[in-house]
Amino acid sequence: MLVSSNHWAIIINPKSGKKSFRHQQKYLFLALKHAGIDFEYRMTKFTGHASKIAQYFVQKGYQNILVLGGDGTISEVINGIFSTEIINTSNLKIALIPRGTGNDWARFWGLTTDYKKTIEIFLNGKIQPIDIGKIEYELEGMKESHYFINSIGLGLDAAVVNLTHRLKEIFGSHSFMYTVALLGAVFTYKPHKVRIFSDEKNITDSMFTMNVANGCYSGGGMKQNPNAVPYDGLMDVMMTKKPTLWDIITALLRLFNGKLLEHPVIQSFQTQNLLVQCDKTALMEADGIIVNGFSPFKISIIPNAIQMIVP
């Protein structure tokens, strides 16, 4: 089949979230056919599959990808797109119908799990150029790259994501699981020494947690970087040094009201490029996915890297 600029590739994660996808899929396909939109679809079958499917579609010539899934699925798709040899991705377009448990990327745009409303937005929304983040590091002597659409975390942030995945394997996917993992780890986690280099600020200190954001939400609605917007060509950086018990308690109260950066234990700034050096035991997560790499991490933002359909 000859693929035109009006064709859409659809990637569906049937295991994302807790709601059945079959009725959503049927409604979506009927809406697309009624709108005269040609499409091809694939369903993910394992972790990382969305990345491979996205690679396949882009290499086949598709310029438009619609994702039915959560933060992890859209992140895999971005990694699949940007791992291809396409030089200019700014003409590519993505859209999202959220089906995850956290849905932090969707939350920024006001996209909800009401699939009829989000399908209407997909059909009638506007096109917004968005930034994409890139992480570069070495693994076993080889240079590796990983991309993120929403945010990355080190220290406690990554440890909580790791614990959340383990809890989900036992208890299933629930929106409150990240909060449970956070409360379980925040009072016992030990800080790491870190060195951070950027044009705006250099930091050498103990790192309790760190978040580098393209979008402002993480962990199912928390605002670690409340001022982050994914179309300003900048990353918002937040780092917490070694806190006291009272610091932890008062910071937790500010996580959801957008006032975290006012806390005295927080350091924050914006930048386009960042180098992070920490010990090898410090984990990193990107969009809720553990990155299998080690320090030093070179982190940068790609302005207007791709387009997205938004309300």
Secondary structure by P-SEA (a helix, b strand, c coil): ccccccbbbbbbccccccccaaaaaaaaaaaaaaaccccccccccccaaaaaaaaaaaaacccbbbbcccaaaaaaaaaaaaaccccccccbbbbbbcccccaaaaaaaccccaaaaaaaaaabbbbbbbbbbbbbbbcccbbbbbbbccccccaaaaaaaaaaaaaaaacccccaaaaaaaaaccccbbbbbbccccccccccccccbbbbcccccccccccccccccccccbbbbbbbccccaaaaaaaaaaccccccccccccccccccbbbbbbcccbbbbcccccccccccbbbbbbccccccccc
